[in-house]
Amino acid sequence: MVGPGAKPGLFFPTLALVSPGDEVIYPDPGFPTYPAMIEIAGGVPVPVPLVEEKGFSFDLQAFDERINDRTRLIILNSPANPTGGVMPLADLKHVASAVKSTTAG
């Protein structure tokens, strides 16, 4: 896909997938467009703190507290803007496992 920067590549899927009241988890600090595009789609922005000591990966305890059956989308940005952090494989597996547990049943 070729586009005029990253914003349309993030925004159009958000518009397609998020309905009013859906929650969207996103990294914080992160790209300032995240909460705005979520709100424009009618969603509820749900920030998850990044932990500097973990290379700016998700605070997994905070992530686990925020994911629920209203979570429609999770934004993962690795390497992250603006921190440059890269999410470790173990953290990505944790997120994938949480998604499977939340959507099962």
C-alpha positions in Angstrom: 0.0 0.0 0.0 1.2 3.5 -0.8 -0.3 6.4 1.0 0.4 10.0 2.0 2.0 9.1 5.3 0.8 6.8 8.1 -2.4 8.6 9.2 -4.7 7.2 6.4 -3.3 3.7 7.0 -4.3 4.0 10.6 -7.5 6.0 10.3 -9.3 4.1 7.5 -9.2 0.7 9.3 -10.3 2.4 12.5 -13.3 3.9 10.7 -14.1 0.5 9.3 -13.8 -1.5 12.5 -14.8 0.8 15.4 -18.5 1.5 16.2 -19.8 4.0 18.7 -18.9 2.8 22.2 -16.2 0.3 21.2 -13.0 0.6 23.1 -9.6 0.9 21.5 -6.4 0.3 23.4 -3.4 2.3 22.3 0.1 3.0 23.6 0.8 6.1 25.7 2.9 8.0 25.0 2.1 7.5 21.4 1.2 9.1 18.2 -1.1 12.0 19.0 -3.5 11.0 16.3 -4.6 7.8 18.1 -7.2 9.2 20.5 -8.5 11.7 17.9 -9.1 9.0 15.3 -10.7 6.7 17.8 -13.1 9.5 19.0 -14.0 10.4 15.4 -14.9 6.8 14.8 -17.2 7.0 17.8 -14.9 4.8 19.9 -13.6 5.2 23.4 -9.8 5.8 23.6 -8.1 3.5 26.3 -4.5 4.4 26.8 -2.0 1.8 28.2 1.2 3.3 29.6 4.5 2.3 28.2 7.2 1.4 30.6 10.7 2.9 29.9 12.4 0.2 32.0 10.9 -2.4 29.6 12.1 -0.6 26.5 8.9 1.3 26.2 6.7 -1.8 26.0 3.2 -2.0 27.4 2.6 -2.0 31.1 1.1 -5.5 30.9 -0.7 -5.3 34.2 -2.4 -2.1 33.0 -3.1 -3.8 29.7 -4.7 -6.7 31.4 -6.9 -4.4 33.5 -8.1 -2.5 30.4 -8.9 -5.3 27.9 -12.5 -6.5 28.0 -15.4 -7.6 25.8 -15.8 -4.0 24.6 -12.3 -3.8 23.2 -12.6 -3.8 19.4 -9.1 -2.8 18.4 -5.6 -2.8 19.9 -3.0 -0.5 18.3 0.5 -1.9 18.4 3.3 0.3 17.2 6.8 -1.3 17.2 9.2 0.4 16.9 7.1 3.0 18.6 6.6 6.7 17.7 7.8 8.7 19.6 9.8 6.5 22.0 11.6 4.2 19.5 10.7 1.2 21.8 10.4 -2.3 20.4 7.9 -4.6 22.0 9.6 -7.9 23.1 8.3 -11.1 21.7 7.1 -12.3 25.1 5.0 -9.1 25.5 3.5 -9.6 22.0 2.6 -13.2 23.0 1.0 -11.9 26.2 -1.2 -9.5 24.2 -2.1 -12.3 21.7 -3.0 -14.6 24.6 -5.1 -11.9 26.3 -7.0 -11.3 23.0 -7.7 -15.0 22.6 -8.9 -15.3 26.2 -11.2 -12.2 25.8 -12.7 -13.3 22.5 -13.1 -17.0 23.4 -16.7 -17.9 24.3 
